[in-house]
Amino acid sequence: SSLSTTSSGAGSTLRVVVISDTHGLHDELTARVPACDILIHCGDICVEDRGLTAPDGGAGAIERVRNVGKWLHGLPCQYVVLVGGNHDRILADLGAYQVRAILEDAFGGDEKERRVFYLKDETVEVLGVRIHGTPMSMKNSAASENCAFQPAFGAGLEDPTLAQAVERLPQIPVDIFVTHGPVEGALDAPTRGSAAIASHIRSQRPALTVCGHQHLSYGLAADAVSGQCFANASVCDGYFAAIHPPIVVDMSMDYLARQRIAVNTPISKVDQELGVDAITHNGCGEREAMQVRTTTASDPDALLSGPQGVSLTQGGEHAPHGCVDRYRALRGYQLTLDGPSQIVRS
């Protein structure tokens, strides 16, 4: 389903900041969130959450949701998009309608323009950017009790949670796909992400797919065949310490427009254009237009191979885990999406 929309003109560049897995430590992140047009939170606002089954009937958890809403409202961002995560049972128990009411109240409640969007397998257009959000992730173990919005461990499409998420995947192209858990093969270590959503992503080819869930796979990656970019924005590390900075994406509206045209190009054309033999260990074909620029203190002009029209700056020493097959890790935590489309037209 789709929610209400806002719009932005062609030719502009939007700054999108992505965070995830704040696990109650959001206040520690306040000074590190730069001003932006859209802030995306990929879920896991809580740590241990028993939802409405808690001894206090969920009152404490509801207050924590309200506190996160007030924190988001105080950040220097124009709009906020949020999905739930497997630690957010209170969001699952309350349901989307009540969660939206709490968040909108935290944002003032009487504002004429809606500024916060809680997505549960839904699509919204914000400043001209089409965004789909799902709280789904795959379980890391059968024993984990933090399993909100998750299918059973090892389950396939027969699982109702997974089946519902797949059924509600957008049938029109979106620009940003937001999911709590990573897709299979892209920033999903130590366990595998969703194969079903990975298949959808390969077909629909959003310009950017963002997630969290796997703290050890924080960072950026690219699909070496299609050039799609991926970000795992987990703020917390494996010890639940909030050490990772937000991921910043400067996104040209012209770039998105070209990407939407490119989605109509058969993927076989992409394979033919790039060729598997031309893919390097950094993740792209050997073409002048396909380079990723990463800036480090020691080598400000260093170039790494990467998707066409994509630039990387800051944090150049970091290379994330959890990339296999066609997905290639990129160093850095700031992206610029601009330049010509990486897909050859028919």
C-alpha positions, 0 to 999 in steps of 0.5 A: 500500500502507499501512504501520503506523498510530498514532492521535490523538483528535478535537478535537486540533490537530497541528503539521506541519512541512514541509521539502524539498530540504535537499541536504546542508545539513540541519545549517544548518536545525536551529535553525529547526525548531520542535517538532512532532507530524509532520515531513515531508521531501519529498526531495532530501536529497543534492546530487550522488548516483551511488548504488551506482555511485559509485567507493566502491560507494555507501558514502559515500552510505549514510553520508550517508543515515545522517547525515540519519537521525540528524539527523532523530532529533535534531529536536523532532518525534514522527514523521518522514515522508520521501520521496525526490527526484530527487537521491537516487539512493542511495535508489532504488538501495537500495530502500525496505526497506534505506532503512527499515532505515538510518533506523530504525537511526539512530532507535535501532532498539530503540524499541517504537514506529516513529517514522520512515516512508519512503514510496515510493508508499505510505500511512501513518496517523500520529496519525490523519492519513492521509499518502500519499508519492511520490518522483516529480517531473518532469525540468527538462531532458533533460540533467539527470543527477539523475533518480532516481524521474523519468520521461523528459523530456516522457514521458507515461503510457507511461513506466513510472516515471510509470505506476507512480506513478499506479497506486499513487496512493491510492484512498481519501481522504488528508489530506496528499499528499506528493510530491517534485515539485509538481503541474501549475500549483501552485508548479511554476515554472519548468517544469510539474509532473505533470498526472497527479498534479494530476488525482488531487489534484483528484479526491481533494481532500486538505486539504494537498499538500506538495512541493519540487523547484522551489526558485524556487516556495517558499511556499503556494498554494490551489486557488480552486475546492476550497480545497485548500492547497499548500506548496512547502517547498524549503529551498534557493534557486536557488543551493542556499543553505539560506535558506527556513524550514520551513513550519508547518501547525497542523491541526485533527483536526475540520477533517480530519474535515469535509474527509473528509466533503466529499470525497464532495461532487461537485466541481460543487457546489464550482464552483456554490458559489464560481463562477469569476466570484467568484474574486479575484486572491488566490484565493477567492470573496467570502464572509465565511467565506473569508478568509486572515489574514496577520500582518506587522510593518506591518499585523498585522490585514491580510486576504487572500482565501483558502480558508475555514478557513485562516489565515496568519501570518508572512512576509507579504511573500512571494508564491511563483511558479508558480501558474496557472489555478485555483491562487492564491499565498498570502503567508506560510509558516505555515498554520492549518487549522481552521473549517468545511468549505469544501465545500457538502454535497449 
